[in-house]
Amino acid sequence: MKVSIIGTTGYGGGELIRILHSHPVFQIHSIHTTRDEIRISQEYPHLSGIFEQTLKKLDVEKIAEGADLVFLATPSGVSGKLVEAFAGRDIKVIDLSGDLRFKNGEIYREWYHHEPVNEDVLGQGVYGLCEWNRTQIATANLIANPGCYPTATLLGLAPVVSQKLIDSKSIIIDAKSGVSGAGRSPSRGTLFPEINENFKIYKVNEHQHIPEIEQQIKRWDDAAGAITFSTHLLPITRGIMATIYVQLKNDLNTKKLLQLYEETYLNEPFVRIRPEGQFPAVKEVSGSNYCDIGLHADRRTGRLTIVSVIDNLMKGAAGQAVQNANIMCGLDEKAGLKLIPLYP
């Protein structure tokens, strides 16, 4: 099957090339940019002699005629316009931005400060949290790839929220990300002297992923309230750790809760549950599509602590996008994603 990538020069687009270059079914038909037409290896020298396609100017009609599926690794506010341009054409679309994640366009406008996508197009989009929405993904033509923080958070919360085992108004999320999550465009806050040997909080109670997390939690428990969500920047390149604190409704111990998580994710190839007393670290999923989860129920306070880690560029972006594409196209969900994490 032929695939095209728009937005190839960003980190997410670069990861898509890395995965798809070795995919057993998908073939990279074309890569696109709004900038100069150059060989991708001039932008990413690590691809020299491996992948030497030329970045082409964006032409929606030609892409739709030549490819079966297109990945949009473009910024929010740009992707939405491209989705509308591809609407009604015979091509599947996976959008890695936030433009399709909200069914309520006003929420998108408030948090992303862009005009929302046309309601008819929004209605066609399926939220691509693979482990919890596989049936809809399998029949979709338009996928909203989840955000990186929401992926780690929702996979960690889903078993206890969906079973209504927690007070869903008590959710506190302390999340941390590597610098690649800020994208490839330079900014003062991500300069080496600013981030090296440093650790800082940002977008306090204002991160654009807050409503995305709340929207999905309410689908599992309509009594859910607002969350407290804090984000921090780590002096590392890749990785997200979401440490989540929730109040249990009943006296459940760690062993019983781990059994629930193990049963819930038993047949999920990319979610790994740690044994009691063990907790994951970001390096243990680096370069892979895995989400690793550990947890502990504190009998003294009645609170459950959930630790969920992913690679923000993989399970948090390109890896999950390819997982969605595999499901959409009826392929082995693991195709192209059987990558052992990079360690150390």
Order of alpha helices (4+ residues) and beta strands (2+ residues): beta-alpha-beta-alpha-beta-alpha-beta-alpha-beta-alpha-alpha-beta-alpha-beta-alpha-beta-alpha-beta-alpha-beta-beta-alpha-beta-beta-beta-alpha
